[in-house]
Amino acid sequence: MKKQILAVVTILALATPVFAVPQLRLSDGTTTITVVDGDANDEEPEAGIVSFSGSVGPHWNILNLEIGTTKPAPNAGTPSEPFMDLYSFNISSSAGDLIIQFTDTDFTAPSGTFSASVGGGSDGVAAFNYYLDASNVPFGTNTLLAAFPTPAGDSNGTFSVTAPYSITMEAKIHHTGRGNTGFDSQFILTPPNFQPPSLRCSGDRDLGCNPSNIPTCDTNSITVDASCGVANIVCAADGPDTVTGCVHQRDLTYTVTDNCGQTASCTQHIYWTEDTSAPSFGTCPGDINLGCNPQTIPDCDLSAVSATDNCGRAVITCSKSDSADGCAHTRTITYVASDACGNKATCVQHVTWTVDTTAPNFTKCPDDVNLGCNPQTIPNCDASKVAASDDCGVPTITCSKSDSADGCANTRTITYVATDACGNSSSCVQHITWTADTTAPRFTKCATDLSLGCNPQSIPDCDNSQVAATDNCGPHDHLL
């Protein structure tokens, strides 16, 4: 009879293979022998085949008993048919019962059909049962799939179960005396043609700037379609996070394995930026004073500034505000450099100027004065005698003088000038006059002496008509 050899199945779980171990159990009601694949009672060294030859109790001699199983190969689009085969020839020396059970675990096909068949002959009564156990325990009898009251016949059916599960084949033999029973029992599961699973990640994510939490594996975020059922989902980061400048990247790879051993993977890319440093201004215009009454006032000029950022391009914006304090005006121009994460730096330029077109006003100015003849001193500039005010501050007062003469008439002109910071000016003038004359008049005509003789009737008196005089400073005042 042809032996069935186990094709070892690797059930992927965190990349560590897990092997099921077939087991055989023989019992006459008093003595029980358990043979585990590969142990001391197993006469077949090849994995997946259990062979036993020996006695069970005082009445049963197993001349030849051999069993084997195969499971689906991993990563196969169409799983191979799970197959179990048990054949035996046994002899009893007297009346008695013998139960032969073969079991294997970790079957994974979630649905399909099965076929069970048995053939052979017995000197007694032989019955055969086939069980599926959803708890995946050895020798489980949760669900009876097929039963044969004699060692001849076949049966077919369907199944649907959540993997993994166990399957147990059972032969119950009763001899009323000495006899023998030989049989061959086979059980085949035929799963449908399952397509490989599909797996969709939730999509790449950009977390923006300086996130407080970086996502890790989250199997609830993926979408899985697995017609063969999901056996396992694993997720791991593809190495440490990578950093390019300020941009960080984390790659999370999810892998799903279905119950047919097929796998699918998807990778989610997560990006974020770590940047807490503000841009730096390379060029910033200095403060400037435009002086008085400028024709134009500088405005925002982005060409006059520059800024750099350690994480990319800095965007520069500008705003301005004007203020005045009397005649003093100030324009504050503020440049702001911002990076993609909202970090900001400022550059401030102050432009000042004065608006003043009004001349100062003299509040005190000395009057004109005539000093008469030959004064001993002539007044000079005297700042204490003048005062001036201005709308935009304290004016500066300067003084100049000039002398002139017209004959003996002399004039000193004293000019005071009040000038403000913008060059507006007004003047205050004082005139000082005097006469310079130290020369006496000169007679140009003088009456001649007279002799009146004796006893003149009249004596001549003063007669201005008889004299005349001149003076270098003008007409003489009078004749005495």
HELIX and SHEET records of a PDB file:
HELIX    1   1 THR A  219  SER A  221  5                                   3    
HELIX    2   2 LEU A  302  ALA A  304  5                                   3    
HELIX    3   3 ALA A  383  LYS A  385  5                                   3    
HELIX    4   4 ASN A  464  GLN A  466  5                                   3    
SHEET    1   A 6 THR A  32  VAL A  36  0                                        
SHEET    2   A 6 GLN A  23  SER A  27 -1                                        
SHEET    3   A 6 GLY A  96  PHE A 107 -1                                        
SHEET    4   A 6 TYR A 165  HIS A 175 -1                                        
SHEET    5   A 6 VAL A 125  ASP A 133 -1                                        
SHEET    6   A 6 THR A 143  PHE A 148 -1                                        
SHEET    1   B 6 ILE A  49  VAL A  56  0                                        
SHEET    2   B 6 TRP A  60  THR A  70 -1                                        
SHEET    3   B 6 PHE A  83  SER A  92 -1                                        
SHEET    4   B 6 GLY A 179  THR A 190 -1                                        
SHEET    5   B 6 SER A 111  SER A 122 -1                                        
SHEET    6   B 6 GLY A 153  SER A 160 -1                                        
SHEET    1   C 2 SER A 198  ARG A 200  0                                        
SHEET    2   C 2 THR A 223  ASP A 225 -1                                        
SHEET    1   D 4 ARG A 205  CYS A 209  0                                        
SHEET    2   D 4 THR A 263  THR A 273  1                                        
SHEET    3   D 4 VAL A 247  ASP A 258 -1                                        
SHEET    4   D 4 VAL A 230  ALA A 237 -1                                        
SHEET    1   E 4 ARG A 205  CYS A 209  0                                        
SHEET    2   E 4 THR A 263  THR A 273  1                                        
SHEET    3   E 4 VAL A 247  ASP A 258 -1                                        
SHEET    4   E 4 THR A 242  THR A 244 -1                                        
SHEET    1   F 2 SER A 280  THR A 283  0                                        
SHEET    2   F 2 SER A 306  THR A 308 -1                                        
SHEET    1   G 4 ILE A 288  CYS A 292  0                                        
SHEET    2   G 4 LYS A 344  THR A 354  1                                        
SHEET    3   G 4 ALA A 328  SER A 338 -1                                        
SHEET    4   G 4 VAL A 315  ASP A 325 -1                                        
SHEET    1   H 2 ASN A 361  LYS A 364  0                                        
SHEET    2   H 2 ALA A 387  SER A 389 -1                                        
SHEET    1   I 4 VAL A 369  CYS A 373  0                                        
SHEET    2   I 4 SER A 425  THR A 435  1                                        
SHEET    3   I 4 ALA A 409  THR A 419 -1                                        
SHEET    4   I 4 THR A 396  ASP A 406 -1                                        
SHEET    1   J 2 ARG A 442  LYS A 445  0                                        
SHEET    2   J 2 ALA A 468  THR A 470 -1                                        
END                                                                             
